[in-house]
């Protein structure tokens, strides 16, 4: 995922950010052209900085999101393999 050049943000990730090529230019205030620089983030850094957006902002919601993802992934796998799904969820 990409973010603006202003940086900032909290912890997480720990990896070095790298510029995204082909970001292009945009017209700023007064019609001046300015370079638009985006930086790539690792998935770990994105999830750490966007817990609310990704559904991990509280323990109950995190559990729900995790179980839902497991079930969706299992259904996708059975569809890809063209087999009938057999899903058992135990908590």
ROGU-614561 format. One record per atom (N, C-alpha, C): residue in three letters; x, y, z. Coordinates in steps of 0.2 Angstrom, whole numbers, plus 5000, padded with zeros to 4 digits. Example, Ala and Ser with C-alpha at 12.3 -4.5 7.8 and 13.67 -1.06 7.14 Angstrom:
# ROGU-614561
ALA506649725039ALA506249785039ALA506649845039SER506449895035SER506849955036SER506450005039
***
This chain:
# ROGU-614561
UNK500449945000UNK500050005000UNK500450065000UNK500250124997UNK500650184997UNK500350235001UNK500850285003UNK500650335007UNK500950395005UNK500750455007UNK500950515005UNK501750525007UNK502050575004UNK502750585006UNK502850615013UNK502350635016UNK502350675022UNK502650625028UNK502550555027UNK502850505031UNK502450505038UNK502750515043UNK502450515050UNK502250445051UNK501650435055UNK501450375057UNK501750345063UNK501450285066UNK501750255071UNK502250205070UNK502350155074UNK502850105074UNK502550045069UNK502949995070UNK502749935066UNK503149925059UNK503149865057UNK503549855051UNK504249855051UNK504549905053UNK505349915054UNK505749905048UNK505349895042UNK505749895036UNK505849965033UNK506349965028UNK506450025025UNK505950045020UNK505650105019UNK505250125014UNK505550135008UNK505250115002UNK505550124996UNK505150164991UNK505350214987UNK504950254983UNK504650214978UNK504050224976UNK503650194971UNK503750224964UNK504050194959UNK504250224953UNK503550244949UNK503650284945UNK503050304940UNK502550344944UNK502650374950UNK502150414953UNK501850474950UNK502250504945UNK502050554941UNK502050624944UNK501750674941UNK501750744944UNK501050764945UNK500950814949UNK500250844949UNK500350924949UNK499850954948UNK499851024948UNK499651054955UNK500051094958UNK499951114965UNK499651184965UNK499651224970UNK499351284971UNK499651334966UNK499351374963UNK499651424958UNK499851394952UNK499651334950UNK499751304944UNK500451274943UNK500851274948UNK501551244948UNK501551174948UNK501951144944UNK502051064944UNK502451044949UNK502250994953UNK502650974959UNK502650894958UNK503250864960UNK503350794960UNK502950764965UNK502550714963UNK502150674968UNK502550604970UNK502850604976UNK503250544978UNK502850504983UNK502750444981UNK502450394985UNK502950344988UNK502850314994UNK503250264997UNK502850204998UNK503150144996UNK502850084998UNK502950065005UNK502450035008UNK502450005015UNK502449935014UNK502749895019UNK502649825020UNK501949815022UNK501649755021UNK501049735024UNK500949745031UNK501549725035UNK501549725042UNK501449795044UNK501749845041UNK501749915043UNK501049945041UNK500749925036UNK500149945034UNK499649925039UNK499649865041UNK499149835046UNK499249865053UNK499849875055UNK500049915061UNK499749985062UNK499750015056UNK499550085056UNK498850095055UNK498550045052UNK497750055050UNK497349995054UNK497449985060UNK497049935064UNK496349945063UNK496050005063UNK495350015063UNK495049995056UNK495450015051UNK495250005044UNK495249925043UNK495749895045UNK495749825044UNK495449775049UNK495049805054UNK494649765058UNK494949735064UNK495549765066UNK495949735072UNK496049795078UNK495549835078UNK495549885083UNK495349865090UNK494949815091UNK494849785098UNK494849715097UNK494949675103UNK494949605103UNK494349565100UNK493749585102UNK493149555099UNK493149565092UNK493249625089UNK493249635082UNK493849595078UNK494349595082UNK494949555079UNK494849485078UNK494449455083UNK494349385083UNK493849365078UNK493249415077UNK492749405072UNK493149405065UNK493549455064UNK493849465057UNK494349405056UNK494649385061UNK495149325059UNK494749265057UNK494249245061UNK493749185060UNK493449195053UNK493149255051UNK492849265045UNK493349255039UNK493949285040UNK494449275035UNK494649195034UNK494749155039UNK494849085039UNK494249055035UNK493649065036UNK493149035033UNK493049055026UNK493149115024UNK493149145017UNK493749105013UNK494349105016UNK494849075013UNK494748995012UNK494448965017UNK494248895016UNK493748885010UNK493248925010UNK492748925004UNK493048934998UNK493548984997UNK493849004991UNK494248944989UNK494648904993UNK495048854992UNK494648794989UNK494048784992UNK493648724990UNK493348744983UNK493148804982UNK492948824975UNK493448814970UNK494048834971UNK494648824967UNK494748754965UNK494748714970UNK494848634970UNK494248604967UNK493648634966UNK493048604964UNK492848544968UNK492848554975UNK492648504979UNK492148534984UNK491648494987UNK491148524991UNK491448544998UNK491348605000UNK491648625007UNK491348585013UNK491848575017UNK491648545024UNK492048575029UNK491648625032UNK492048675037UNK491748665044UNK492248655049UNK492048645056UNK492448695059UNK492048745063UNK492348795067UNK492248775074UNK492748775078UNK492748755085UNK493048815089UNK492748845094UNK493048895098UNK492948875105
***
